[in-house]
């Protein structure tokens, strides 16, 4: 100021300013300022411009508290000099404006935007002296804003929103410093305008300067603290899509920060976030497969995913029309953002009340689209695939009616996922498929024709009127002891067998695992009854034989099938007898499995009759291998009851004869020795002779009591095996490699 006062002595006309102030002569004051501005500060001559700047500052000092009345005239020429090519003049302009502002104090607030605009440019000035001067002016202006309650935040926000996207480091630092100041002023509620600057803040968070990143991190942290304190005033919906974008950022700090914000938003806003679910899932799901290098992001993303899933409730299964009539017109709508990105804890009491007041609609179509896209993408990580399947299962549980509209489109990819390398993925996939097959919603929705006739062609099953009368869903009705399945159950069984048929490796490596898990998730009797019904009409006889062998092995060895084995063991009920007949007809594709089924159901006489027919069959190496395996199986705990029945020779003569029949089929191998040693343990071998009196034995009475036409079953066995013989000969005629045969 002393410097300026000394300069004032060189401006005799400025002495008049004091007189004009005393006389309250505004016209003359403006005239003096105009001369200083037009003829000096805006002159073409550098020295004149310098003098004009000094004069304007001196004039402001002379005006004192009255300078506020002439600030526009004083400030504008000084700000013009901010753009001067001469760095010294820019510095003088900065110095002049500092003195003008220092005198005017709070009176400069109506002109804050133009001052801020000028300062933001000087903050990036290449000259260090100019930058130093601008920092002094900046601190002064911040002091004025902090101590005043007349700051026009509404008018300032558009300028802040524009300048926040600057790429210059110094300009960014300047912007963040001002946001931190405004955030700290109690009378200024910057949180109301956060949606307008949040995207820019996340952009700055990715700056190369560690200092700027830290400042921005602090600013975002302060905003988040305020959000947690006052969630009622937060515009969650307006910021949701901004977070979705930055949750997918390549910069780790941006992504982690955005994900932390998303976590808080979901937990604080609750169902307000539901309309943005598809976008949130697009951002969150890929993060679940991150490795330990991004462990923090993965953990936060997992919380987001779990919290979002909990927001879906059974009420979301209601009709959309009823919900829309209750929704507010201002309800946020899902934007196309989530689709674009696909292609290229607890809640507070306030939030619970708020969500009750503002109904929101679950955008199920968008969610399913995102989930389906991740399942189709071969690059999707294992944990992401598991999360996707958990989501689908959750949606089928909470919103089954709406989800069944998407079942036809989801079904193929769910079946394809059964080939996944991860057992955990397959388990979750089977849970979804099992829920689809058993959900009551699948029976009520109009899904088009669900009978087996249209789908049977997928497995090369000939469709004939005579067959349809006893197959399809009618076949399922023959087993009333099992829970009712919807039409997708039979479709699932047909398509699963189709996968096994087309992908033999899947059958070999995962077939037993898949079927065993399905028996846990669904009803084992339904699984075996339906598969046997389908395989009965399978044209690919080689596959049918392989599949029957697989099913039989599962039936006889899996702990999951314990109850079903017990059900078949005695054939006490009409349902169990019906199941036996159904299995038997398909098991006829494989002679040895048919005998093992008879052993399991204690149909020893029929087993003996079947073995008698083996002499008419082509005996191959594979055939003898299966006989060998059956002998090994007889020694397992599953057939303990059968071995104990060997003690009762009188009532089980056909069991002993059947076992001797197997012994005679085998070459003298280890299996031969094993069975031979077992039969040597049978007491009183002379009682093996059977007479007509044995018809009164328990075994015969048991067989007749079941009301099963064993003669018809035996004839069916012969017909099926004749078909197999015919097909093998046809393959041989076409030059295809025949089955391995025994050289006798």
C-alpha positions in Angstrom: 0.0 0.0 0.0 2.9 2.4 0.8 4.2 1.7 -2.7 0.8 2.5 -4.2 0.5 5.7 -2.2 3.9 6.8 -3.5 2.6 6.1 -7.0 -0.5 8.1 -6.3 1.6 11.2 -5.9 2.6 10.9 -9.5 -1.2 10.9 -10.5 -2.3 14.4 -9.5 -5.8 13.7 -10.8 -6.3 10.9 -8.3 -6.2 13.5 -5.5 -9.5 14.5 -7.1 -10.9 11.1 -6.4 -10.8 11.7 -2.7 -12.6 15.1 -3.3 -15.2 13.4 -5.5 -15.8 10.7 -2.8 -16.3 13.5 -0.3 -18.7 15.3 -2.7 -20.3 11.9 -3.5 -19.7 12.8 -7.2 -20.1 9.3 -8.8 -20.0 10.6 -12.4 -16.6 12.2 -11.9 -15.3 9.1 -10.2 -16.4 6.9 -13.1 -14.8 9.4 -15.5 -11.4 9.0 -13.7 -11.6 5.2 -13.7 -12.6 5.2 -17.3 -9.5 7.3 -18.2 -7.3 5.0 -16.2 -8.8 2.0 -17.9 -9.2 3.0 -21.5 -6.2 5.3 -22.0 -3.7 3.5 -19.8 -4.6 0.0 -18.7 -5.9 -1.0 -22.1 -3.3 1.0 -24.0 -1.1 -0.6 -26.7 2.0 0.7 -24.9 3.4 -1.6 -22.1 4.4 1.2 -19.8 1.1 2.8 -20.1 -0.6 -0.4 -19.3 1.6 -0.8 -16.2 0.8 2.7 -15.1 -2.9 2.1 -15.7 -2.9 -1.0 -13.5 -1.1 0.9 -10.7 -3.6 3.8 -11.1 -6.6 1.6 -10.9 -5.3 -0.1 -7.7 -4.5 3.4 -6.2 -8.0 4.6 -7.2 -9.5 1.6 -5.3 -7.5 2.6 -2.2 -8.6 6.1 -2.5 -12.2 5.0 -2.8 -11.9 2.9 0.3 -15.2 1.3 1.4 -16.9 3.0 -1.6 -14.9 0.9 -4.0 -17.6 -1.7 -4.0 -19.8 0.7 -6.1 -17.2 0.7 -8.9 -15.8 -2.8 -8.8 -17.0 -3.8 -12.3 -15.2 -0.8 -13.8 -12.1 -1.4 -11.7 -11.9 -5.2 -12.2 -12.6 -5.7 -15.9 -9.5 -3.9 -17.3 -7.3 -5.6 -14.8 -8.7 -9.1 -15.7 -8.1 -8.2 -19.4 -4.4 -7.8 -18.6 -4.3 -11.3 -17.2 -4.1 -12.4 -20.8 -1.2 -10.0 -21.6 1.7 -11.6 -23.5 4.2 -9.9 -21.1 4.6 -11.9 -17.9 5.6 -8.8 -16.0 2.3 -7.1 -16.9 0.4 -10.2 -15.9 2.2 -10.0 -12.6 1.3 -6.3 -12.2 -2.3 -7.1 -13.1 -2.3 -9.8 -10.4 -0.8 -7.3 -7.9 -3.4 -4.7 -8.8 -6.3 -7.0 -8.4 -5.0 -8.1 -5.1 -5.1 -4.6 -3.8 -8.6 -3.9 -5.3 -10.0 -7.1 -3.6 -8.3 -6.4 -0.3 -10.0 -3.0 -0.1 -13.4 -4.2 -1.3 -13.5 -7.5 0.7 -17.0 -8.9 0.7 -18.1 -6.5 -2.0 -16.3 -8.5 -4.6 -18.5 -11.6 -4.1 -21.0 -10.6 -6.8 -18.0 -10.6 -9.2 -16.7 -13.9 -7.9 -17.2 -15.9 -11.1 -15.1 -13.5 -13.2 -12.4 -13.4 -10.5 -12.4 -17.2 -10.2 -12.2 -17.5 -14.0 -9.2 -15.2 -14.2 -7.4 -16.9 -11.3 -8.0 -20.4 -12.7 -6.0 -19.2 -15.8 -3.2 -17.7 -13.7 -2.9 -20.9 -11.7 -1.5 -22.6 -14.8 0.7 -19.6 -15.8 4.2 -20.7 -16.9 5.9 -17.8 -15.1 6.7 -18.6 -11.4 6.3 -14.9 -10.3 2.8 -14.7 -11.8 1.9 -18.0 -10.2 3.2 -16.8 -6.9 1.2 -13.6 -7.2 -2.0 -15.5 -8.1 -1.6 -17.7 -5.1 -1.6 -14.7 -2.8 -4.7 -13.4 -4.5 -6.3 -16.9 -4.3 -5.7 -17.1 -0.5 -7.2 -13.6 0.0 -10.3 -14.6 -2.0 -10.7 -17.8 -0.1 -10.5 -15.9 3.2 -13.3 -13.6 2.0 -15.5 -16.5 0.9 -15.0 -18.3 4.1 -15.9 -15.4 6.3 -18.9 -14.3 4.3 -22.4 -15.7 4.2 -23.3 -14.1 0.9 -21.5 -16.4 -1.5 -23.6 -17.3 -4.5 -23.1 -21.0 -4.8 -25.9 -21.5 -7.4 -24.2 -19.0 -9.7 -20.8 -20.5 -9.2 -21.6 -24.2 -9.9 -21.9 -23.9 -13.7 -18.4 -22.4 -13.8 -17.0 -25.0 -11.5 -18.6 -27.8 -13.5 -16.9 -26.4 -16.6 -13.4 -25.8 -15.2 -13.3 -29.1 -13.3 -12.6 -30.9 -16.6 -9.3 -29.0 -17.1 -6.4 -31.3 -17.9 -3.7 -28.9 -16.6 -2.3 -30.0 -13.3 -2.1 -26.6 -11.8 -5.7 -25.8 -12.8 -6.8 -29.1 -11.3 -5.0 -28.3 -8.1 -6.6 -24.9 -8.0 -10.1 -26.4 -8.5 -9.6 -29.1 -5.8 -8.3 -26.5 -3.4 -11.5 -24.4 -3.9 -13.7 -27.4 -3.5 -12.0 -28.3 -0.2 -12.6 -24.7 1.0 -16.2 -24.6 0.0 -16.8 -28.0 1.6 -15.4 -26.7 4.9 -17.7 -23.7 5.1 -20.8 -24.6 7.2 -23.1 -22.2 5.4 -22.3 -23.6 2.0 -24.0 -26.9 1.1 -21.9 -28.2 -1.7 -23.4 -31.7 -1.3 -26.5 -30.6 -3.1 -24.5 -30.0 -6.2 -22.2 -33.0 -6.0 -23.9 -34.8 -9.0 -22.7 -31.9 -11.2 -19.0 -32.2 -10.2 -18.6 -35.8 -9.1 -17.6 -37.0 -12.6 -14.9 -34.3 -12.8 -13.6 -35.2 -9.4 -13.1 -38.8 -10.4 -11.3 -37.6 -13.6 -8.9 -35.5 -11.4 -8.4 -38.5 -9.2 -6.5 -40.1 -12.1 -4.0 -37.2 -12.4 -0.3 -38.1 -12.7 0.6 -35.9 -9.8 0.5 -37.7 -6.5 -0.2 -34.5 -4.7 -3.2 -33.7 -6.8 -4.5 -37.3 -6.4 -4.1 -37.1 -2.7 -6.0 -33.7 -2.5 -8.8 -35.2 -4.6 -8.9 -38.3 -2.5 -9.3 -36.1 0.6 -12.1 -34.1 -1.1 -14.0 -37.2 -2.1 -13.5 -38.7 1.4 -15.0 -35.5 3.0 -18.0 -35.8 0.7 -18.5 -39.4 1.5 -18.4 -38.6 5.3 -21.0 -36.0 4.7 -23.2 -38.4 2.7 -23.1 -40.9 5.6 -24.1 -38.2 8.1 -26.9 -36.8 6.0 -28.2 -39.4 3.6 -31.7 -37.7 3.5 -30.2 -34.9 1.5 -28.2 -37.0 -1.0 -29.2 -37.3 -4.6 -28.2 -41.0 -4.9 -30.0 -41.7 -8.1 -28.4 -38.8 -9.9 -24.9 -40.1 -9.2 -25.5 -43.8 -9.7 -24.5 -43.9 -13.4 -21.4 -41.7 -12.7 -20.2 -44.4 -10.2 -21.0 -47.2 -12.7 -18.7 -45.6 -15.2 -15.8 -45.1 -12.8 -16.2 -48.5 -11.2 -15.0 -49.8 -14.6 -12.0 -47.4 -14.8 -8.5 -48.9 -15.6 -6.9 -46.7 -12.9 -6.9 -48.7 -9.6 -7.4 -45.7 -7.4 -10.4 -44.5 -9.3 -11.9 -47.9 -9.5 -11.4 -48.6 -5.8 -12.8 -45.2 -4.7 -15.8 -45.5 -7.0 -16.5 -49.0 -5.8 -16.3 -47.9 -2.2 -18.8 -45.1 -3.0 -21.0 -47.7 -4.7 -21.0 -49.9 -1.7 -22.1 -47.0 0.5 -24.8 -45.9 -1.9 -26.3 -49.4 -2.1 -26.3 -49.8 1.7 -27.5 -46.3 2.4 -30.0 -45.8 -0.4 -31.3 -49.3 -0.6 -33.9 -49.9 -3.2 -33.4 -46.5 -4.7 -30.5 -48.1 -6.5 -32.5 -50.9 -8.0 -33.2 -49.2 -11.3 -29.5 -49.0 -11.9 -28.9 -52.7 -11.1 -27.8 -53.8 -14.6 -25.2 -51.0 -14.8 -24.0 -51.8 -11.3 -23.6 -55.5 -12.2 -21.8 -54.6 -15.4 -19.2 -52.8 -13.3 -19.1 -55.1 -10.3 -19.2 -58.7 -11.7 -15.8 -58.6 -13.5 -14.1 -57.4 -10.4 -15.1 -60.6 -8.5 -12.5 -62.5 -10.6 -9.6 -60.1 -9.8 -6.4 -61.7 -8.4 -4.6 -60.7 -5.2 -3.0 -57.7 -7.0 -6.5 -56.0 -6.8 -7.7 -57.7 -3.7 -9.1 -54.5 -2.2 -11.3 -53.8 -5.2 -12.4 -57.4 -5.3 -13.5 -57.4 -1.6 -15.5 -54.2 -2.0 -17.1 -55.4 -5.2 -18.2 -58.5 -3.4 -19.9 -56.5 -0.7 -21.6 -54.4 -3.5 -22.8 -57.6 -5.2 -24.1 -59.2 -2.0 -25.8 -56.0 -0.9 -27.5 -55.4 -4.2 -28.7 -59.0 -4.3 -30.5 -58.5 -1.0 -32.5 -55.6 -2.4 -34.4 -58.0 -4.7 -37.6 -59.1 -2.8 -40.6 -61.2 -3.7 -42.7 -58.0 -4.2 -40.6 -57.4 -7.3 -42.5 -60.3 -8.9 -45.6 -58.2 -9.0 -47.0 -56.8 -12.3 -45.1 -53.9 -13.7 -48.4 -52.0 -14.4 -49.4 -52.0 -10.7 -46.0 -50.6 -9.7 -45.8 -47.9 -12.3 -49.1 -46.5 -11.2 -47.6 -45.9 -7.8 -44.2 -44.6 -8.9 -43.3 -40.9 -9.0 -42.8 -39.3 -12.4 -39.4 -38.2 -11.2 -38.3 -41.8 -10.6 -34.9 -42.4 -12.3 -34.9 -44.5 -15.3 -32.3 -47.0 -16.4 -30.2 -45.4 -19.1 -28.5 -47.2 -21.9 -25.2 -46.8 -20.1 -25.0 -50.3 -18.8 -25.5 -51.7 -22.3 -22.8 -49.5 -23.7 -20.4 -50.7 -21.0 -21.3 -54.3 -21.7 -20.3 -54.0 -25.3 -17.1 -51.9 -25.2 -23.7 -52.4 6.6 -27.2 -52.0 6.8 -29.8 -49.4 5.8 -30.8 -46.5 8.0 -34.3 -46.0 9.2 -34.6 -43.0 7.0 -33.8 -45.0 3.9 -36.4 -47.6 4.8 -39.0 -44.9 5.1 -37.8 -43.2 2.0 -38.0 -46.3 -0.2 -41.5 -47.0 1.1 -42.5 -43.5 -0.1 -40.8 -43.8 -3.5 -41.5 -47.2 -5.1 -38.9 -48.4 -7.5 -39.1 -50.9 -10.3 -36.6 -53.7 -10.8 -35.4 -53.7 -14.3 -35.2 -57.5 -14.7 -34.7 -57.5 -18.4 -31.6 -55.4 -18.1 -30.2 -57.5 -15.3 -30.8 -60.8 -17.2 -29.2 -59.3 -20.3 -26.0 -58.5 -18.3 -25.9 -61.9 -16.6 -26.5 -63.7 -20.0 -23.7 -61.6 -21.6 -21.2 -62.7 -18.9 -22.1 -66.3 -19.2 -21.6 -66.2 -23.0 -18.2 -64.4 -22.7 -15.5 -67.1 -22.7 -13.1 -64.6 -21.0 -15.4 -64.3 -17.9 -13.5 -65.4 -14.7 -14.7 -68.4 -12.6 -15.8 -66.3 -9.6 -17.7 -64.0 -11.9 -19.5 -67.0 -13.5 -20.3 -68.3 -10.0 -21.7 -64.9 -9.0 -23.8 -64.8 -12.2 -25.3 -68.2 -11.5 -26.0 -67.2 -7.9 -27.9 -64.1 -9.3 -29.9 -66.2 -11.6 -30.8 -68.7 -8.9 -31.7 -65.8 -6.6 -33.9 -64.2 -9.2 -35.7 -67.5 -9.9 -36.4 -67.8 -6.1 -37.5 -64.2 -5.6 -39.1 -63.3 -8.9 -40.0 -66.6 -10.6 -43.0 -65.4 -12.6 -41.0 -62.7 -14.4 -37.9 -64.9 -14.7 -39.7 -67.6 -16.5 -40.2 -65.2 -19.4 -36.5 -65.4 -19.9 -36.1 -69.1 -19.4 -36.2 -70.1 -23.1 -33.4 -67.7 -23.9 -31.3 -68.7 -20.8 -31.8 -72.4 -21.2 -29.2 -73.0 -23.9 -26.4 -71.1 -22.2 -27.2 -72.8 -18.9 -26.9 -76.2 -20.6 -23.6 -75.1 -22.2 -22.2 -74.1 -18.9 -22.3 -77.7 -17.7 -19.1 -78.1 -19.7 -17.3 -75.6 -17.5 -13.9 -76.6 -16.1 -14.9 -75.7 -12.5 -16.9 -78.1 -10.4 -18.2 -75.2 -8.4 -19.6 -73.5 -11.5 -21.3 -76.7 -12.6 -22.8 -77.1 -9.1 -24.3 -73.5 -9.2 -25.4 -74.1 -12.8 -27.2 -77.3 -11.8 -28.9 -75.4 -8.9 -30.3 -72.9 -11.4 -31.5 -75.7 -13.8 -33.0 -77.6 -11.0 -34.9 -74.6 -9.8 -36.2 -74.0 -13.3 -37.3 -77.6 -13.6 -39.1 -77.7 -10.3 -40.5 -74.2 -9.8 -44.3 -74.0 -9.7 -44.0 -70.8 -11.7 -43.0 -72.9 -14.7 -46.4 -74.6 -14.6 -48.4 -71.4 -14.6 -46.6 -69.3 -17.2 -47.6 -69.8 -20.8 -44.4 -71.2 -22.2 -45.8 -72.8 -25.3 -45.8 -76.5 -26.0 -43.9 -78.3 -23.2 -44.8 -81.9 -24.0 -42.0 -84.2 -24.9 -43.1 -84.6 -28.5 -41.6 -81.4 -29.9 -38.3 -81.9 -28.1 -37.8 -85.6 -28.7 -36.4 -84.8 -32.2 -33.4 -83.3 -30.6 -32.4 -86.8 -29.4 -33.3 -88.6 -32.6 -36.3 -90.1 -31.0 -38.9 -91.2 -33.6 -42.3 -89.6 -33.1 -45.0 -92.1 -33.6 -48.6 -92.1 -32.4 -48.2 -95.5 -30.7 -45.2 -94.2 -28.8 -46.6 -90.8 -27.8 -49.5 -92.5 -26.0 -47.2 -94.0 -23.5 -44.4 -91.5 -23.4 -43.7 -87.8 -22.9 -45.2 -86.2 -19.8 -47.6 -89.1 -19.6 -44.7 -91.3 -18.7 -44.0 -89.1 -15.8 -47.5 -89.5 -14.5 -46.8 -93.2 -13.9 -44.7 -92.3 -10.9 -47.1 -90.6 -8.5 -44.7 -91.1 -5.5 -42.5 -88.3 -6.8 -42.9 -84.5 -6.5 -44.6 -82.9 -9.5 -42.1 -81.3 -12.0 -43.0 -78.6 -14.5 -42.7 -78.9 -18.2 -39.1 -77.7 -18.2 -38.0 -80.7 -16.2 -38.6 -83.1 -19.1 -37.1 -80.6 -21.5 -34.1 -80.4 -19.3 -33.7 -84.2 -19.2 -33.9 -84.4 -23.0 -31.4 -81.6 -23.6 -29.0 -83.0 -20.9 -29.0 -86.4 -22.7 -28.5 -84.6 -26.0 -25.4 -82.9 -24.5 -24.1 -86.2 -23.3 -24.8 -87.7 -26.8 -23.0 -84.9 -28.7 -20.2 -84.5 -26.1 -19.0 -88.0 -25.1 -16.1 -86.4 -23.2 -18.6 -84.5 -21.0 -20.4 -87.8 -20.3 -17.1 -89.6 -19.4 -15.6 -86.8 -17.2 -18.6 -85.2 -15.6 -21.7 -87.3 -16.4 -21.8 -89.2 -13.1 -21.0 -86.0 -11.2 -23.9 -84.1 -12.9 -26.5 -86.8 -12.5 -25.6 -87.4 -8.8 -25.9 -83.7 -8.0 -29.2 -83.6 -9.8 -30.4 -86.5 -7.7 -29.7 -84.3 -4.6 -31.3 -81.2 -6.0 -34.3 -82.9 -7.6 -36.0 -86.2 -7.0 -33.8 -89.1 -7.9 -36.8 -91.2 -8.9 -37.9 -88.5 -11.4 -34.4 -88.3 -12.8 -34.1 -92.0 -13.5 -37.7 -92.4 -14.6 -37.5 -89.6 -17.1 -34.1 -90.6 -18.5 -35.2 -94.2 -18.9 -38.3 -93.1 -20.6 -36.3 -91.0 -23.1 -33.6 -93.6 -23.7 -36.2 -96.2 -24.5 -36.8 -94.4 -27.8 -33.2 -93.3 -28.5 -32.1 -94.2 -32.0 -28.4 -94.1 -31.3 -28.2 -97.5 -29.7 -24.6 -97.3 -28.8 -25.1 -94.1 -26.9 -28.2 -95.6 -25.3 -26.1 -98.6 -24.1 -23.4 -96.3 -22.7 -25.8 -94.0 -21.0 -27.7 -96.9 -19.4 -24.4 -98.3 -18.1 -23.6 -94.9 -16.6 -27.0 -94.6 -14.9 -26.8 -98.1 -13.6 -23.4 -97.5 -12.1 -24.7 -94.4 -10.4 -27.8 -96.3 -9.2 -25.7 -99.1 -7.7 -22.8 -97.2 -6.2 -23.7 -93.6 -5.3 -24.6 -92.7 -1.7 -27.1 -90.1 -3.1 -29.2 -93.0 -4.5 -29.5 -94.9 -1.2 -33.2 -94.2 -0.8 -34.0 -95.1 -4.4 -32.1 -98.4 -4.1 -34.1 -99.3 -1.0 -37.3 -98.4 -2.9 -36.3 -100.8 -5.7 -34.9 -103.5 -3.4 -38.3 -105.0 -2.4 -40.7 -103.7 -5.0 -43.4 -103.5 -2.3 -45.4 -100.6 -3.8 -47.1 -100.1 -7.2 -44.8 -97.1 -7.8 -41.6 -99.0 -7.2 -42.8 -101.8 -9.5 -43.7 -99.3 -12.1 -40.2 -97.7 -11.8 -38.6 -101.1 -12.1 -40.4 -101.8 -15.3 -39.6 -98.4 -16.7 -35.9 -98.8 -15.9 -35.8 -102.4 -17.1 -37.1 -101.5 -20.6 -34.3 -99.0 -21.1 -31.7 -101.1 -19.2 -32.2 -103.7 -21.9 -29.9 -101.6 -24.1 -27.1 -103.2 -22.0 -27.5 -106.9 -21.0 -25.2 -106.9 -18.0 -26.8 -103.8 -16.5 -30.2 -105.5 -16.9 -29.0 -108.5 -14.9 -27.6 -106.1 -12.2 -31.0 -104.4 -12.0 -32.6 -107.8 -11.4 -30.0 -108.5 -8.7 -30.8 -105.2 -7.0 -34.5 -105.8 -7.1 -34.1 -109.5 -6.0 -35.6 -110.8 -9.2 -33.2 -113.7 -9.2 -35.3 -116.1 -11.4 -35.6 -113.4 -14.1 -31.9 -112.7 -13.8 -31.3 -116.4 -14.4 -33.6 -116.4 -17.4 -31.7 -113.4 -18.8 -28.3 -115.1 -18.4 -29.7 -118.1 -20.3 -30.3 -115.7 -23.2 -26.7 -114.5 -23.2 -25.7 -117.5 -25.1 -27.6 -116.1 -28.1 -25.8 -112.7 -27.9 -22.5 -111.6 -29.5 -20.0 -111.8 -26.8 -17.5 -109.0 -27.0 -14.5 -107.9 -24.9 -16.6 -105.0 -23.7 -19.4 -107.4 -22.7 -17.1 -109.6 -20.7 -15.5 -106.5 -19.1 -18.9 -105.5 -17.8 -19.5 -109.0 -16.5 -16.2 -108.7 -14.7 -17.2 -105.4 -13.2 -20.6 -106.9 -12.1 -18.7 -109.7 -10.3 -16.5 -107.1 -8.5 -19.7 -105.2 -7.6 -21.3 -108.2 -6.0 -18.4 -108.2 -3.5 -19.2 -104.6 -2.5 -21.2 -103.5 0.5 -24.2 -102.7 -1.7 -24.9 -106.4 -2.3 -24.3 -107.5 1.2 -27.9 -108.7 1.4 -27.4 -110.7 -1.8 -24.4 -112.5 -0.4 -26.2 -113.3 2.8 -29.1 -114.8 0.9 -26.7 -117.4 -0.4 -27.0 -119.0 3.0 -30.6 -119.7 2.3 -30.1 -122.1 -0.6 -33.6 -123.5 -0.4 -35.4 -120.2 -0.9 -32.8 -118.7 -3.3 -31.9 -121.4 -5.8 -32.2 -119.0 -8.8 -29.8 -116.6 -7.3 -27.2 -119.3 -7.1 -27.9 -120.5 -10.6 -27.7 -117.0 -11.9 -24.3 -116.5 -10.2 -23.1 -119.8 -11.7 -24.4 -118.6 -15.0 -22.1 -115.6 -14.8 -19.3 -117.9 -13.7 -19.7 -119.9 -16.9 -19.7 -116.8 -19.0 -16.4 -115.6 -17.7 -13.0 -116.9 -19.0 -10.8 -118.1 -16.2 -9.7 -114.7 -15.0 -9.3 -113.1 -11.7 -13.1 -112.3 -11.7 -13.7 -116.0 -12.4 -11.6 -117.0 -9.4 -13.4 -114.4 -7.2 -16.9 -115.6 -8.0 -15.8 -119.3 -7.9 -14.4 -118.8 -4.4 -17.6 -117.1 -3.3 -19.8 -119.9 -4.6 -17.6 -122.5 -2.9 -18.8 -120.9 0.4 -22.4 -121.8 -0.3 -23.5 -124.6 2.1 -24.9 -127.9 0.9 -24.3 -127.6 -2.8 -26.5 -130.6 -3.5 -29.5 -128.5 -2.7 -28.9 -126.5 -5.8 -31.1 -129.0 -7.7 -34.5 -127.4 -8.3 -37.8 -129.2 -8.7 -41.4 -128.1 -9.3 -41.7 -127.8 -5.6 -39.5 -124.7 -5.7 -42.5 -122.9 -7.2 -43.7 -122.6 -3.7 -40.5 -121.0 -2.5 -40.4 -117.5 -1.2 -38.5 -116.3 -4.2 -41.2 -117.4 -6.6 -44.0 -116.1 -4.4 -42.2 -112.8 -4.3 -42.0 -112.6 -8.1 -45.7 -113.5 -8.7 -46.8 -111.1 -5.9 -45.3 -108.1 -7.8 -47.8 -108.6 -10.7 -45.0 -108.0 -13.2 -45.2 -109.7 -16.6 -41.7 -111.2 -16.7 -42.3 -113.0 -19.9 -43.2 -109.8 -21.6 -40.0 -108.2 -20.2 -37.9 -111.0 -21.4 -39.4 -110.7 -24.9 -38.7 -107.0 -24.8 -35.1 -107.7 -23.8 -34.7 -110.0 -26.9 -36.2 -107.4 -29.2 -33.8 -104.6 -27.9 -30.8 -106.9 -28.2 -31.8 -107.9 -31.7 -31.9 -104.2 -32.7 -28.4 -103.8 -31.2 -27.2 -106.8 -33.3 -28.7 -105.4 -36.4 -27.1 -101.9 -35.9 -23.7 -103.5 -35.3 -23.9 -105.4 -38.5 -25.0 -102.3 -40.4 -21.9 -100.4 -39.0 -19.7 -103.2 -40.0 -21.2 -103.1 -43.5 -20.5 -99.4 -43.8 -16.8 -100.1 -42.9 -17.1 -98.6 -39.4 -14.8 -100.2 -36.7 -16.7 -103.0 -35.1 -16.9 -103.7 -31.3 -14.0 -105.6 -30.0 -14.8 -109.3 -30.1 -13.5 -112.3 -28.2 -11.5 -114.8 -30.1 -12.6 -118.2 -28.9 
